[in-house]
Amino acid sequence: MNFQTIILQLGQGMLVTVEIFFLTLFFSLPLGLLVAFGRMSKNVLLKGISKIYISIMRGTPLMLQLIVVYFGPYYLFGTNLKGYRFPAIIIAFAVNYAAYFAEIYRGGIESMPVGQYEAAEILGYGKVQTFFKIIFPQVMKRILPSITNETITLVKDTSLAFVLSQAEMFTLAKQIAAAETSIMPLMAAGVFYYIFNLLVAAIMERIEKSMDYYH
């Protein structure tokens, strides 16, 4: 089997991989910010819940979380799992990565000088305006390298969808490799992940440069 044929067979799996990647970012980035707010809250209960959530998500394997999210509703409520596989994958990935993004956000927000808030208050900005117009843009520039690292990790982690028998690219590559007794499909998958990560890194670098206030 030639390389072109392998790529064509892996095409469907590639689309699923890309879909998992973008949907995870779409949900986990804003969710992570909300969790970060909870983590920094003065409300003891909300802060405690956020800390426990982050601890569990970061302290247990994503593979286990996928299994729990998928099979949990069935064992707890007897829910029919038909059509739930892909949503379960997105939910598990999103809540997992949100915990990591939350700590990145928190580190960036807490690193901001108090003087920024005081200056904004003098200028008549409210708390919401201060955060989104003054603090958040600076925080994003500071945390972008860390966000990039997590995003690159996410590209590779999409292969864990095989746990729930989702036919993403790496799963298809393994199946084709076993059927053809050839390592070529796995090599093709490796090339795809590498190129995908190069694109992600290049895009994030452009975003970082666009936020450079000195140029």
N, C-alpha and C positions, 0 to 999 in steps of 0.2 A: 504494500500500500504506500503510495507516494505522499509527500508532505501536504500537497494541495487537497487530496482526498481526506486526509486526517483533519485538516482545518475545517472543511465543509461539514464533517460529521460532528466536530466540536462546536460548531457555530451556535447551535441552540443552547448548549451549556454556557457558552461565553455570554450570551444575552442574559441568562439567569444570574450569572456571577455579577455582571454589571448592574443589574436590577437590585440585587441584594445590597451591593455597595452603596448606591445612591439613595435607596430608601432608608438604609440604616443611618446615613449622615443626615438625611432630611428630618428624621425623628429624634435622633440622639443629640444633635447639637443644641436645639432649643430646650430639650428635656434636661440636658446637662446643666444649662444655665439656671433653670428652675430649681434643680437639686442643689446647685451651688448657693442660691439664695437661701434655701432651707438650711443648708449647712452653716451659713453665717448668721442665721436668724437669732434674735434675742429670745425668741420663744423656745423654752427648754424642750418641750415636747416635739416641736417641729425639727429642731436641731438634732435631737436624739434619734428620731425616725430617719432623718437624712444620713446621719452617721452610720446607723445600722445598715441601711440600704447600700451605701457605698462599700461598707465593710464586706457584706455578703457578696455583692457583685464582683468585687476585686479579689475576694478571698476564695472563691470557688471557680472551677473550670467552666469556661463557656460551653463546653460539650455537655456538661451536666445541666446547665441552665436551659439549653435547648431541649433536652429530654423532659425536664420538669415543666417547662412552658407548654410543650406539646401534649404530654400525657396527663398533666395535672388536672385539667378540666374533666377528663374522662373518669379518673379515679375519685375525684371529689364530688362531681355532680352527674356523672354518667353521660356527659355530653358526647354527641356524635362527632367524631373527628374528621368526617368527610369534608374535604375542601379547606381544612384548617392547617395543613402542613406548611404552606408558604407563609401565611400570616404569622404562624407560630415562630418561624425562623426570623422574620423581621422584628417581631416583638422581643424575642430573646436577644438578638443582636443589638437592638436599640437600647434596651434597658441596661445591657452590659456596658456598652460604650458610653452611655450617658453618665455612668458612675466615674469613668476615667476622665471624661470631658469636664465633669463637675469639679473635680479636684484641680484640673488645669485652670479652669475659670477662677476658682477660689484663690489659687496662688497668685494669679495675675491681678485680681481685684484687690487683694490684701497688700500687694506690693506697691500700690499707688500711694503717693505722699498725701498726708492729711491736708496739706495746704491746697491741694486741688479742690477738695470739697469746700474748704473755707472760702476760697476765692470765688467759687461758683455761687455760694450763698450770698456773698457780698454783692455780686452782680445781679442778684434777684432770681436765680434759677431755683426751681423746685427740685425735690429729690429725684424724681423720674427724669426730668430734663437734664439734671447734672450727670446722672449715670449714662444715659443714652447719647447725649451730645458731647460730653467731655471725657468721662471716665472710660466708657466701653470702647471707643475707637482706639484709645491708647493701650487698653488691656489687650485688644485683639492683636495689635502689633507685637506686644511682648510675648504672647502665648502662641503665636502662629507656628514657630518651629516645633513646639510640643504637639500642637494639633496636627501638623504634617506627619510627625512620627506615628501618631495613633492612626491616622488615615492610611498610611502605608501598611501598617500592621493589619488594618481592616481588609485591605485587598487580599492578603494571604489568608486571613481568617475565614473568608467566605467559603473556603474549601470544607469547613467544618459542617456545612449544611448536609454533607453526606450522612451525618448521624441520623437524620430524619428521612433518609432515602430521597432527598431532593436531587434531581438530575442537573446539578450545576456542572461547570466545566471539568473540574478535577475528577468528579465521580465518573463522568462520561469517558475521560481520558483513561482511567483505570479499567473501565469495562472494555474499551477498545483495545487497550494494551493486552489484557488477558485473552481476548478473543483472537487477536492477531499474533499473540506471543511475540510482541515487539515493544521496545522501549520508546519508539518514536512518538506515540501519542503523549506520553508523559513529558518528553522533551518539548513537544509543541506547547503543552500546557505551561511548562516552565518559561518558555519564551513569551507567552501571552502575559503571565503575571509580571515578568520583568518589564516588558514594554508598558503595561498598564501603570506600574509603579513609576516608571520614568515620566510618563505623562502627568501623573498626579504630582510628582515632585516639581516638575517644570511649571505647572499651573500654580501651585502653592508659592513657588519662588517669585513668579510674576506678581501675585497678589501681595507678597511681602514687600517687594520693591515699590509697588504702587502706594504702599502705606508708609514709605520712607519720607519723613517730614523734612529731611535735609536736602532732598533733590527735587 
